Amino acid sequence: MRRAGFALLAGLFLAGLALRPPIVGIGPLIPEIQDDLDVSHAVAGLLGTIPVLCMGVFALPAPALSGRYGSRLTIAACVALIGLFGIARAAAPGAAAVIALTFGVGLGLGFAQALMPVAVKERFAQRPAFATGIYVLGINIGSAISSALAVPIAHAAGDWRWSVASFSIATCVLVVAWWWLTRGEAPHRRADVTRVRLPWRSGLAWRLVGIFGSMACLFYGLNNWLPDAYVERGWSEGKAGALLAVLNIAALVTTMIIPWLADRRGSRRVYLVLFSAALAASCAGFAALPGGAWVWATTAGLCTGAMFPLVMTLPVDIGRRPADVGAVAGMMLGIGYTIGAVAPLALGAARDATGTFTTTLWLIVGAGGVLFTLCAAMSAERIGRGVTAPAAP
């Protein structure tokens, strides 16, 4: 791999660091945010719902945006939006302003996430799982750092806003790093990206939507409400936040190992089935055997660390051209994240309605069951058929 390739991989890794703190870093802070803003669980759940919803809505037009401006400039602009709106959100005086500015954060997240597979297909088509694993490693490290440090920073500063602001300022620094590392990139083939539409009639593309949507429900459900569920069970906020940190740190172990193995040995489908089954089982553990929380958090983390890069590689596997990858990824992320966006709000509403997080945790188990069923139904023959996105008029 040439020096420019290593630089782009480093840039993708650093950009990935910015894609989860605005969501995962909020979860451990929700009890403090609720007290400060005087809102219900359902309203607080909007802080998780809005970014995920935006990642769905804005993933759909992302390929066209990349086609016009190129992925280098577009990713830089999107990461900048995440940082700047994050700083503004931290300074916002009331609940309405905090929620409104969360839409700006989600705008940047939605476009940036959908453009990552396009960059992989453009430069790393021969090793897609490895390159995908690099930026997913950045995503998982960002998740681990934000979940581990959110509460300590807030307590040290005496206000949850300083925690949110710290992550947002770091994101602005990452914009500069991305721009410098990718300075040698050649212009992208923009015309190719703009000639296709989303493959609405492809059954294979819809299967990817279902897999990603159920995985998003599970992941964001845990990251938003797992700490609160254990605070309800008598844990301190710091200990409950550490549980989420363990989940995200454990993901780092499999994020690189499993994609690397998947590029060289065996079928990616086998890994998808095995890890989705273990993930559903760990969620059941949270609900039925809460005393084993550290074991379930570690298991769930190992599984999400493997699942996310494997699922993000599927558009690269089935798209025949970069344009097809962008279209399939846009559809998968767009509709999948829209499905996942319902989770924080619906799960928070379930807690408000029942007065306990037990129902919330069992609903997350249900999402895990759907994920396993859909992964088991993915065959090598289906993946091998591929998808060619229809030409734009």
Secondary structure, DSSP 8 states (H G I E B T S, - for coil): --HHHHHHHHHHHHHHHTTSHHHHTTGGGHHHHHHHHT--HHHHHHHHHHHHHHHHHTTTTHHHHHHHH-HHHHHHHHHHHHHHHHHHHHH--SHHHHHHHHHHHHHHHHHHHHHHHHHHHHH-TTSHHHHHHHHHHHHHHHHHHHHHHHHHHHHHHTSHHHHHHHHHHHHHHHHHHHHHHTTT-----HHHHTTB---TT-HHHHHHHHHHHHHHHHHHHHHHHHHHHHHHTT--HHHHHHHHHHHHHHHHHHHHHHHHHHHHSS-HHHHHHHHHHHHHHHHHHHHH-GGGHHHHHHHHHHHHHHHHHHHHHHHHHHBSSHHHHHHHHHHHHHHHHHHHHHHHHHHHHHHHHHSSSHHHHHHHHHHHHHHHHHHHH--HHHHHH-B---B--
